[in-house]
Amino acid sequence: MSDTLSASCAYHEDIKKSRFAVHAAPVASVDQAMAFFAAHSDPAATHNCWAYRIGQAYRFNDDGEPAGTAGRPILQAIDGQGLDQVAVLVVRWFGGIKLGGGGLVRAYGGCAAQCLRLGPRVAIVDTVAVSCRCDYAELPLLKARVAQAGAVVQHESFDGDGVALELVVPRHVLDGLARTVADITRGRARWQVQGPPAG
């Protein structure tokens, strides 16, 4: 199980008169990552270099720095911190002193890693979407058991037959929670696993 950031974070450092500003955030999709880069890039900066890792999907961009000296070290910082579903942007304002290839790798990778070290983390929990039903009288107990299991009620709708619930359930408690819900509803829950939750 890997971690992601629980919130956006930022870090600033001056290295040989160049100013580096790092912005990092949790992202669930490539579109989210690209929107984050667009929102935090500075058109007046010398370089806006970035990388993201979302499961097996990753990309990085050197934005005019020598190939392999900016985007790849940022990605290596993400991987080195054991993070997933993360986007990192490093903005550089050139200060007049060239850092050289090795210096750029250390600056971009080091600043990104320091930002990620300081950022708040949360474990990524594999979840599934589930729908089920219960009677009105069963709802308080069912919701209490759902919460105890670490699952979340995403939506509930009421009709003449009772309550329809949409849940997001951690995969590792799925079977146990299904049995609990079946017990509460005396087997009438119509428990259906829908697949990964919409995100």
ABEGO torsion letter per residue (X at the ends): XBBBBABBBBBBBBBGGBBBBBBBBBBABAAAAAAAAAAABBAABABBBBBBBBEABBBBBAGGBBBGAAAAAAAAAAAAAGBBGBBBBBBBBBAGBBAEAAAAAAAAAAAAAAAAAABBBBBBBBBBBBBBBBBAAAAAAAAAAAAAAGBBBABBBBBAAEBBBBBBBBAAAAAAAAAAAAAAAGGAAGBBBAEBBBX
